[in-house]
Amino acid sequence: MQPRLSLADRLIHHLDRGLRTLAGGAAGTRPPPAPAAAPPRPLDEAERRHAAGLMRVNHAGEVCAQALYQGQALTARDPALRTVLERAADEEIDHLAWCEERLRALGSRPSFLNPLWYLLSLGLGTAAGALGDRLSLGFLAATEELVSEHLERHLERLPAADTASAAVVAQMRAEEARHADAALAAGGLPFPPPVKALMRLAATVMTRTSYRL
């Protein structure tokens, strides 16, 4: 049985994780998904830049996911829920590592705006957790639903020759959808459509800027 950490210990733990998230070099526990088929041809320059832009957005989304989970874990009332959130953040590290690897393979970089997205997401996660566990779980479910939609669109937009990125995005989409279902099954409060629309608008700002910056 693991000892219960004090608030100060948890703050230090999350600070360390945040710095590691922003510094790059995430260490996942699983290898990236293998593509179902070999690429039909090499990417041309325009395709490479476009794929890199999409994977930069996906990487920024995973930075946000780390911050959201950490903020929610810090303010969760139920220790069992806190453990669930921290384990979910651990699972998301694989996604972060996979996106970093694809960006390197495409000769690109993460978004310059990642520190901003991290801080904003940490604040949102902390606020959601402070408002109660049911609302926190509902916020998690609504966020993961939006991420799943966004990854579905990226699957359609990725160049056909970038089978490696497509394999990563498809695996991420499946796991994000599972996280959303699990949050609702655990008692998460379903968010109404107007709230989801506002969340979708905020996500659009992040995706459009991170694609280029």
Sequence and secondary structure as in RCSB ss.txt:
>XXXX:A:sequence
MQPRLSLADRLIHHLDRGLRTLAGGAAGTRPPPAPAAAPPRPLDEAERRHAAGLMRVNHAGEVCAQALYQGQALT
ARDPALRTVLERAADEEIDHLAWCEERLRALGSRPSFLNPLWYLLSLGLGTAAGALGDRLSLGFLAATEELVSEH
LERHLERLPAADTASAAVVAQMRAEEARHADAALAAGGLPFPPPVKALMRLAATVMTRTSYRL
>XXXX:A:secstr
      HHHHHHHHHHHHHHHHHS    SS     SS  SS   HHHHHHHHHHHHHHHHHHHHHHHHHHHHHHH
 SSHHHHHHHHHHHHHHHHHHHHHHHHHHHTT    TTHHHHHHHHHHHHHHHHHT HHHHHHHHHHHHHHHHHH
HHHHHHHS TT HHHHHHHHHHHHHHHHHHHHHHHTT     HHHHHHHHHHHHHHHHHHHH 
